[in-house]
């Protein structure tokens, strides 16, 4: 019941868009910046922001799936590749929005 209520609150907060609290750090940068840093090999801070965001989701929302939470069997390289594809397809977006979409995809994968 608690997880359902918290999940509902998070979904409502995310749907408010501009009314939600501002995102800080690398998640607020652009997908163009993500791709540039990946090409330059200077993406560690951005990738760690994404991993931390997903880890925070696991800590506060979903710590199921055999101790790996929503990560499931995903590894760091897989997360980075997913974000590369997301940012290539959504150049006007940002790592925060990509991370939210990645969490949703990982949640769907963990149900199978």
C-alpha positions, 0 to 999 in steps of 0.5 A: 500500500505504501509503495502504491501511494508513493508511486502515485505521488511520484507519477503525479509530480512528474506529470506536473512538469513545470510545477515540479521542483527543478532538477539539478546537476547533469540531469538538467543538461541537454541530450546534445551535451550528453552525446558530446561528452560521450564522444569526448569520453568525458561522460562519467559525471553524467552517467553517474547522475543517471545511475544515482537517479535510478538508484534513488528510485530503487531506494525509495520506490522499488527494491524488489527484483532480486536485490537489484531493484529496477536495474534487474540484470542491466549493467552500467554499459547497458544504461549508457547505451540506452541513454545514447539511443534516447538522446540521439532520438530526442536531441531536445530532451535531457538526461532527467527525462531519459532517466524517467523513461528508462525507469519505466522501460526497466519496470516493464522488463522486470515483469517478464 
